[in-house]
C-alpha cells in the first residue's frame, strides 16, 4: 500500500498539509474531494480539493472541522509552536485514504 507523510496544519482551522510531490503522485485533479478514514473515527469524512489554491497555488492543505476534532481528541493538537504532528496517510484506492493517529514527529 502506498503512503505519504502529512503534517498537521493550522490557519484558523485545523487540517493536514501534503507535500506537493505527494499531491501530484497520489491525487487526481478530476477528483472533487478526498475521502479520509481517520483512525478510530467510525465514519469517513469528505474533504474538498476542488479549488484553484490547492492545484495552482502553494496551499496543499486539506482542512475540515472533523480533522480538527480528531486531532484534538487524539492529543495531536494543539501542538507546540513549530512542532506539528507528522502522520502516515495511506492510499486505499481511488480518492480514499486512511490517516493513522500515531505521531511520527522526530522520527521522519
Phi and psi in radians as a Rosetta constraint file:
Dihedral C 1 N 2 CA 2 C 2 CIRCULARHARMONIC -1.383 0.35
Dihedral N 2 CA 2 C 2 N 3 CIRCULARHARMONIC 2.523 0.35
Dihedral C 2 N 3 CA 3 C 3 CIRCULARHARMONIC -2.520 0.35
Dihedral N 3 CA 3 C 3 N 4 CIRCULARHARMONIC 2.848 0.35
Dihedral C 3 N 4 CA 4 C 4 CIRCULARHARMONIC -2.413 0.35
Dihedral N 4 CA 4 C 4 N 5 CIRCULARHARMONIC 2.878 0.35
Dihedral C 4 N 5 CA 5 C 5 CIRCULARHARMONIC -1.819 0.35
Dihedral N 5 CA 5 C 5 N 6 CIRCULARHARMONIC 2.199 0.35
Dihedral C 5 N 6 CA 6 C 6 CIRCULARHARMONIC -1.974 0.35
Dihedral N 6 CA 6 C 6 N 7 CIRCULARHARMONIC 2.730 0.35
Dihedral C 6 N 7 CA 7 C 7 CIRCULARHARMONIC -2.044 0.35
Dihedral N 7 CA 7 C 7 N 8 CIRCULARHARMONIC 2.444 0.35
Dihedral C 7 N 8 CA 8 C 8 CIRCULARHARMONIC -1.030 0.35
Dihedral N 8 CA 8 C 8 N 9 CIRCULARHARMONIC 2.531 0.35
Dihedral C 8 N 9 CA 9 C 9 CIRCULARHARMONIC -2.399 0.35
Dihedral N 9 CA 9 C 9 N 10 CIRCULARHARMONIC 2.526 0.35
Dihedral C 9 N 10 CA 10 C 10 CIRCULARHARMONIC -2.456 0.35
Dihedral N 10 CA 10 C 10 N 11 CIRCULARHARMONIC 2.285 0.35
Dihedral C 10 N 11 CA 11 C 11 CIRCULARHARMONIC -2.748 0.35
Dihedral N 11 CA 11 C 11 N 12 CIRCULARHARMONIC 0.994 0.35
Dihedral C 11 N 12 CA 12 C 12 CIRCULARHARMONIC 1.659 0.35
Dihedral N 12 CA 12 C 12 N 13 CIRCULARHARMONIC -0.185 0.35
Dihedral C 12 N 13 CA 13 C 13 CIRCULARHARMONIC -2.923 0.35
Dihedral N 13 CA 13 C 13 N 14 CIRCULARHARMONIC 2.724 0.35
Dihedral C 13 N 14 CA 14 C 14 CIRCULARHARMONIC -1.500 0.35
Dihedral N 14 CA 14 C 14 N 15 CIRCULARHARMONIC 2.640 0.35
Dihedral C 14 N 15 CA 15 C 15 CIRCULARHARMONIC -2.846 0.35
Dihedral N 15 CA 15 C 15 N 16 CIRCULARHARMONIC -2.890 0.35
Dihedral C 15 N 16 CA 16 C 16 CIRCULARHARMONIC -2.225 0.35
Dihedral N 16 CA 16 C 16 N 17 CIRCULARHARMONIC 2.323 0.35
Dihedral C 16 N 17 CA 17 C 17 CIRCULARHARMONIC -1.758 0.35
Dihedral N 17 CA 17 C 17 N 18 CIRCULARHARMONIC 2.245 0.35
Dihedral C 17 N 18 CA 18 C 18 CIRCULARHARMONIC -1.718 0.35
Dihedral N 18 CA 18 C 18 N 19 CIRCULARHARMONIC 2.705 0.35
Dihedral C 18 N 19 CA 19 C 19 CIRCULARHARMONIC -1.380 0.35
Dihedral N 19 CA 19 C 19 N 20 CIRCULARHARMONIC 2.569 0.35
Dihedral C 19 N 20 CA 20 C 20 CIRCULARHARMONIC -0.996 0.35
Dihedral N 20 CA 20 C 20 N 21 CIRCULARHARMONIC -0.743 0.35
Dihedral C 20 N 21 CA 21 C 21 CIRCULARHARMONIC -1.079 0.35
Dihedral N 21 CA 21 C 21 N 22 CIRCULARHARMONIC -0.663 0.35
Dihedral C 21 N 22 CA 22 C 22 CIRCULARHARMONIC -1.209 0.35
Dihedral N 22 CA 22 C 22 N 23 CIRCULARHARMONIC -0.712 0.35
Dihedral C 22 N 23 CA 23 C 23 CIRCULARHARMONIC -0.992 0.35
Dihedral N 23 CA 23 C 23 N 24 CIRCULARHARMONIC -0.820 0.35
Dihedral C 23 N 24 CA 24 C 24 CIRCULARHARMONIC -1.192 0.35
Dihedral N 24 CA 24 C 24 N 25 CIRCULARHARMONIC -0.550 0.35
Dihedral C 24 N 25 CA 25 C 25 CIRCULARHARMONIC -1.386 0.35
Dihedral N 25 CA 25 C 25 N 26 CIRCULARHARMONIC -0.720 0.35
Dihedral C 25 N 26 CA 26 C 26 CIRCULARHARMONIC -1.817 0.35
Dihedral N 26 CA 26 C 26 N 27 CIRCULARHARMONIC -0.391 0.35
Dihedral C 26 N 27 CA 27 C 27 CIRCULARHARMONIC -1.870 0.35
Dihedral N 27 CA 27 C 27 N 28 CIRCULARHARMONIC 2.715 0.35
Dihedral C 27 N 28 CA 28 C 28 CIRCULARHARMONIC -2.077 0.35
Dihedral N 28 CA 28 C 28 N 29 CIRCULARHARMONIC 2.370 0.35
Dihedral C 28 N 29 CA 29 C 29 CIRCULARHARMONIC -1.066 0.35
Dihedral N 29 CA 29 C 29 N 30 CIRCULARHARMONIC -0.500 0.35
Dihedral C 29 N 30 CA 30 C 30 CIRCULARHARMONIC -1.305 0.35
Dihedral N 30 CA 30 C 30 N 31 CIRCULARHARMONIC -0.228 0.35
Dihedral C 30 N 31 CA 31 C 31 CIRCULARHARMONIC -1.248 0.35
Dihedral N 31 CA 31 C 31 N 32 CIRCULARHARMONIC 2.433 0.35
Dihedral C 31 N 32 CA 32 C 32 CIRCULARHARMONIC -1.522 0.35
Dihedral N 32 CA 32 C 32 N 33 CIRCULARHARMONIC -0.503 0.35
Dihedral C 32 N 33 CA 33 C 33 CIRCULARHARMONIC -2.654 0.35
Dihedral N 33 CA 33 C 33 N 34 CIRCULARHARMONIC 2.956 0.35
Dihedral C 33 N 34 CA 34 C 34 CIRCULARHARMONIC -1.906 0.35
Dihedral N 34 CA 34 C 34 N 35 CIRCULARHARMONIC 2.556 0.35
Dihedral C 34 N 35 CA 35 C 35 CIRCULARHARMONIC -1.837 0.35
Dihedral N 35 CA 35 C 35 N 36 CIRCULARHARMONIC 2.042 0.35
Dihedral C 35 N 36 CA 36 C 36 CIRCULARHARMONIC -1.903 0.35
Dihedral N 36 CA 36 C 36 N 37 CIRCULARHARMONIC 2.202 0.35
Dihedral C 36 N 37 CA 37 C 37 CIRCULARHARMONIC -1.702 0.35
Dihedral N 37 CA 37 C 37 N 38 CIRCULARHARMONIC 1.957 0.35
Dihedral C 37 N 38 CA 38 C 38 CIRCULARHARMONIC -1.634 0.35
Dihedral N 38 CA 38 C 38 N 39 CIRCULARHARMONIC 2.125 0.35
Dihedral C 38 N 39 CA 39 C 39 CIRCULARHARMONIC -0.867 0.35
Dihedral N 39 CA 39 C 39 N 40 CIRCULARHARMONIC 2.228 0.35
Dihedral C 39 N 40 CA 40 C 40 CIRCULARHARMONIC 1.535 0.35
Dihedral N 40 CA 40 C 40 N 41 CIRCULARHARMONIC -0.180 0.35
Dihedral C 40 N 41 CA 41 C 41 CIRCULARHARMONIC -1.644 0.35
Dihedral N 41 CA 41 C 41 N 42 CIRCULARHARMONIC 2.273 0.35
Dihedral C 41 N 42 CA 42 C 42 CIRCULARHARMONIC -1.190 0.35
Dihedral N 42 CA 42 C 42 N 43 CIRCULARHARMONIC -0.481 0.35
Dihedral C 42 N 43 CA 43 C 43 CIRCULARHARMONIC -2.186 0.35
Dihedral N 43 CA 43 C 43 N 44 CIRCULARHARMONIC 2.489 0.35
Dihedral C 43 N 44 CA 44 C 44 CIRCULARHARMONIC -1.191 0.35
Dihedral N 44 CA 44 C 44 N 45 CIRCULARHARMONIC 2.831 0.35
Dihedral C 44 N 45 CA 45 C 45 CIRCULARHARMONIC -2.131 0.35
Dihedral N 45 CA 45 C 45 N 46 CIRCULARHARMONIC 2.715 0.35
Dihedral C 45 N 46 CA 46 C 46 CIRCULARHARMONIC -1.843 0.35
Dihedral N 46 CA 46 C 46 N 47 CIRCULARHARMONIC 2.406 0.35
Dihedral C 46 N 47 CA 47 C 47 CIRCULARHARMONIC -2.209 0.35
Dihedral N 47 CA 47 C 47 N 48 CIRCULARHARMONIC 2.205 0.35
Dihedral C 47 N 48 CA 48 C 48 CIRCULARHARMONIC -1.193 0.35
Dihedral N 48 CA 48 C 48 N 49 CIRCULARHARMONIC 2.243 0.35
Dihedral C 48 N 49 CA 49 C 49 CIRCULARHARMONIC -2.177 0.35
Dihedral N 49 CA 49 C 49 N 50 CIRCULARHARMONIC 0.171 0.35
Dihedral C 49 N 50 CA 50 C 50 CIRCULARHARMONIC -1.566 0.35
Dihedral N 50 CA 50 C 50 N 51 CIRCULARHARMONIC 1.193 0.35
Dihedral C 50 N 51 CA 51 C 51 CIRCULARHARMONIC -2.593 0.35
Dihedral N 51 CA 51 C 51 N 52 CIRCULARHARMONIC 2.438 0.35
Dihedral C 51 N 52 CA 52 C 52 CIRCULARHARMONIC -0.973 0.35
Dihedral N 52 CA 52 C 52 N 53 CIRCULARHARMONIC -0.668 0.35
Dihedral C 52 N 53 CA 53 C 53 CIRCULARHARMONIC -1.068 0.35
Dihedral N 53 CA 53 C 53 N 54 CIRCULARHARMONIC -0.514 0.35
Dihedral C 53 N 54 CA 54 C 54 CIRCULARHARMONIC -1.330 0.35
Dihedral N 54 CA 54 C 54 N 55 CIRCULARHARMONIC -0.621 0.35
Dihedral C 54 N 55 CA 55 C 55 CIRCULARHARMONIC -1.751 0.35
Dihedral N 55 CA 55 C 55 N 56 CIRCULARHARMONIC -0.545 0.35
Dihedral C 55 N 56 CA 56 C 56 CIRCULARHARMONIC -1.909 0.35
Dihedral N 56 CA 56 C 56 N 57 CIRCULARHARMONIC -0.236 0.35
Dihedral C 56 N 57 CA 57 C 57 CIRCULARHARMONIC -1.841 0.35
Dihedral N 57 CA 57 C 57 N 58 CIRCULARHARMONIC -2.558 0.35
Dihedral C 57 N 58 CA 58 C 58 CIRCULARHARMONIC -2.110 0.35
Dihedral N 58 CA 58 C 58 N 59 CIRCULARHARMONIC 0.327 0.35
Dihedral C 58 N 59 CA 59 C 59 CIRCULARHARMONIC -1.777 0.35
Dihedral N 59 CA 59 C 59 N 60 CIRCULARHARMONIC 1.668 0.35
Dihedral C 59 N 60 CA 60 C 60 CIRCULARHARMONIC -1.810 0.35
Dihedral N 60 CA 60 C 60 N 61 CIRCULARHARMONIC 0.597 0.35
Dihedral C 60 N 61 CA 61 C 61 CIRCULARHARMONIC -1.742 0.35
Dihedral N 61 CA 61 C 61 N 62 CIRCULARHARMONIC 2.530 0.35
Dihedral C 61 N 62 CA 62 C 62 CIRCULARHARMONIC -1.924 0.35
Dihedral N 62 CA 62 C 62 N 63 CIRCULARHARMONIC 2.191 0.35
Dihedral C 62 N 63 CA 63 C 63 CIRCULARHARMONIC -2.156 0.35
Dihedral N 63 CA 63 C 63 N 64 CIRCULARHARMONIC 2.403 0.35
Dihedral C 63 N 64 CA 64 C 64 CIRCULARHARMONIC -2.846 0.35
Dihedral N 64 CA 64 C 64 N 65 CIRCULARHARMONIC 2.459 0.35
Dihedral C 64 N 65 CA 65 C 65 CIRCULARHARMONIC -0.970 0.35
Dihedral N 65 CA 65 C 65 N 66 CIRCULARHARMONIC -0.697 0.35
Dihedral C 65 N 66 CA 66 C 66 CIRCULARHARMONIC -1.162 0.35
Dihedral N 66 CA 66 C 66 N 67 CIRCULARHARMONIC -0.541 0.35
Dihedral C 66 N 67 CA 67 C 67 CIRCULARHARMONIC -1.101 0.35
Dihedral N 67 CA 67 C 67 N 68 CIRCULARHARMONIC -0.792 0.35
Dihedral C 67 N 68 CA 68 C 68 CIRCULARHARMONIC -1.053 0.35
Dihedral N 68 CA 68 C 68 N 69 CIRCULARHARMONIC -0.794 0.35
Dihedral C 68 N 69 CA 69 C 69 CIRCULARHARMONIC -1.072 0.35
Dihedral N 69 CA 69 C 69 N 70 CIRCULARHARMONIC -0.698 0.35
Dihedral C 69 N 70 CA 70 C 70 CIRCULARHARMONIC -1.168 0.35
Dihedral N 70 CA 70 C 70 N 71 CIRCULARHARMONIC -0.780 0.35
Dihedral C 70 N 71 CA 71 C 71 CIRCULARHARMONIC -1.039 0.35
Dihedral N 71 CA 71 C 71 N 72 CIRCULARHARMONIC -0.808 0.35
Dihedral C 71 N 72 CA 72 C 72 CIRCULARHARMONIC -1.121 0.35
Dihedral N 72 CA 72 C 72 N 73 CIRCULARHARMONIC -0.809 0.35
Dihedral C 72 N 73 CA 73 C 73 CIRCULARHARMONIC -1.157 0.35
Dihedral N 73 CA 73 C 73 N 74 CIRCULARHARMONIC -0.354 0.35
Dihedral C 73 N 74 CA 74 C 74 CIRCULARHARMONIC -1.774 0.35
Dihedral N 74 CA 74 C 74 N 75 CIRCULARHARMONIC 0.218 0.35
Dihedral C 74 N 75 CA 75 C 75 CIRCULARHARMONIC 1.224 0.35
Dihedral N 75 CA 75 C 75 N 76 CIRCULARHARMONIC 0.361 0.35
Dihedral C 75 N 76 CA 76 C 76 CIRCULARHARMONIC -1.679 0.35
Dihedral N 76 CA 76 C 76 N 77 CIRCULARHARMONIC -0.178 0.35
Dihedral C 76 N 77 CA 77 C 77 CIRCULARHARMONIC -2.577 0.35
Dihedral N 77 CA 77 C 77 N 78 CIRCULARHARMONIC 2.618 0.35
Dihedral C 77 N 78 CA 78 C 78 CIRCULARHARMONIC -1.212 0.35
Dihedral N 78 CA 78 C 78 N 79 CIRCULARHARMONIC 2.794 0.35
Dihedral C 78 N 79 CA 79 C 79 CIRCULARHARMONIC -2.018 0.35
Dihedral N 79 CA 79 C 79 N 80 CIRCULARHARMONIC 2.818 0.35
Dihedral C 79 N 80 CA 80 C 80 CIRCULARHARMONIC -1.069 0.35
Dihedral N 80 CA 80 C 80 N 81 CIRCULARHARMONIC 2.584 0.35
Dihedral C 80 N 81 CA 81 C 81 CIRCULARHARMONIC -0.874 0.35
Dihedral N 81 CA 81 C 81 N 82 CIRCULARHARMONIC 2.279 0.35
Dihedral C 81 N 82 CA 82 C 82 CIRCULARHARMONIC 1.106 0.35
Dihedral N 82 CA 82 C 82 N 83 CIRCULARHARMONIC 0.375 0.35
Dihedral C 82 N 83 CA 83 C 83 CIRCULARHARMONIC -2.328 0.35
Dihedral N 83 CA 83 C 83 N 84 CIRCULARHARMONIC 1.030 0.35
Dihedral C 83 N 84 CA 84 C 84 CIRCULARHARMONIC -1.202 0.35
Dihedral N 84 CA 84 C 84 N 85 CIRCULARHARMONIC 2.756 0.35
Dihedral C 84 N 85 CA 85 C 85 CIRCULARHARMONIC -1.203 0.35
Dihedral N 85 CA 85 C 85 N 86 CIRCULARHARMONIC 2.677 0.35
Dihedral C 85 N 86 CA 86 C 86 CIRCULARHARMONIC -2.067 0.35
Dihedral N 86 CA 86 C 86 N 87 CIRCULARHARMONIC 2.224 0.35
Dihedral C 86 N 87 CA 87 C 87 CIRCULARHARMONIC -2.239 0.35
Dihedral N 87 CA 87 C 87 N 88 CIRCULARHARMONIC 2.610 0.35
Dihedral C 87 N 88 CA 88 C 88 CIRCULARHARMONIC -1.440 0.35
Dihedral N 88 CA 88 C 88 N 89 CIRCULARHARMONIC 2.338 0.35
Dihedral C 88 N 89 CA 89 C 89 CIRCULARHARMONIC -2.190 0.35
Dihedral N 89 CA 89 C 89 N 90 CIRCULARHARMONIC 1.996 0.35
Dihedral C 89 N 90 CA 90 C 90 CIRCULARHARMONIC -1.710 0.35
Dihedral N 90 CA 90 C 90 N 91 CIRCULARHARMONIC 2.405 0.35
Dihedral C 90 N 91 CA 91 C 91 CIRCULARHARMONIC -1.434 0.35
Dihedral N 91 CA 91 C 91 N 92 CIRCULARHARMONIC 2.110 0.35
Dihedral C 91 N 92 CA 92 C 92 CIRCULARHARMONIC -1.542 0.35
Dihedral N 92 CA 92 C 92 N 93 CIRCULARHARMONIC -1.046 0.35
Dihedral C 92 N 93 CA 93 C 93 CIRCULARHARMONIC -3.050 0.35
Dihedral N 93 CA 93 C 93 N 94 CIRCULARHARMONIC 2.671 0.35
Dihedral C 93 N 94 CA 94 C 94 CIRCULARHARMONIC 0.886 0.35
Dihedral N 94 CA 94 C 94 N 95 CIRCULARHARMONIC -2.254 0.35
Dihedral C 94 N 95 CA 95 C 95 CIRCULARHARMONIC -1.668 0.35
Dihedral N 95 CA 95 C 95 N 96 CIRCULARHARMONIC 0.352 0.35
Dihedral C 95 N 96 CA 96 C 96 CIRCULARHARMONIC -1.821 0.35
Dihedral N 96 CA 96 C 96 N 97 CIRCULARHARMONIC 2.302 0.35
Dihedral C 96 N 97 CA 97 C 97 CIRCULARHARMONIC -2.379 0.35
Dihedral N 97 CA 97 C 97 N 98 CIRCULARHARMONIC 2.666 0.35
Dihedral C 97 N 98 CA 98 C 98 CIRCULARHARMONIC -2.007 0.35
Dihedral N 98 CA 98 C 98 N 99 CIRCULARHARMONIC 2.222 0.35
Dihedral C 98 N 99 CA 99 C 99 CIRCULARHARMONIC -1.889 0.35
Dihedral N 99 CA 99 C 99 N 100 CIRCULARHARMONIC 2.125 0.35
Dihedral C 99 N 100 CA 100 C 100 CIRCULARHARMONIC -1.423 0.35
Dihedral N 100 CA 100 C 100 N 101 CIRCULARHARMONIC 2.599 0.35
Dihedral C 100 N 101 CA 101 C 101 CIRCULARHARMONIC -1.624 0.35
Dihedral N 101 CA 101 C 101 N 102 CIRCULARHARMONIC -0.071 0.35
Dihedral C 101 N 102 CA 102 C 102 CIRCULARHARMONIC -1.252 0.35
Dihedral N 102 CA 102 C 102 N 103 CIRCULARHARMONIC 2.204 0.35
Dihedral C 102 N 103 CA 103 C 103 CIRCULARHARMONIC -1.415 0.35
Dihedral N 103 CA 103 C 103 N 104 CIRCULARHARMONIC 2.062 0.35
Dihedral C 103 N 104 CA 104 C 104 CIRCULARHARMONIC -1.655 0.35
Dihedral N 104 CA 104 C 104 N 105 CIRCULARHARMONIC 0.051 0.35
Dihedral C 104 N 105 CA 105 C 105 CIRCULARHARMONIC -0.943 0.35
Dihedral N 105 CA 105 C 105 N 106 CIRCULARHARMONIC 2.352 0.35
Dihedral C 105 N 106 CA 106 C 106 CIRCULARHARMONIC 1.549 0.35
Dihedral N 106 CA 106 C 106 N 107 CIRCULARHARMONIC -0.195 0.35
Dihedral C 106 N 107 CA 107 C 107 CIRCULARHARMONIC -1.975 0.35
Dihedral N 107 CA 107 C 107 N 108 CIRCULARHARMONIC -0.254 0.35
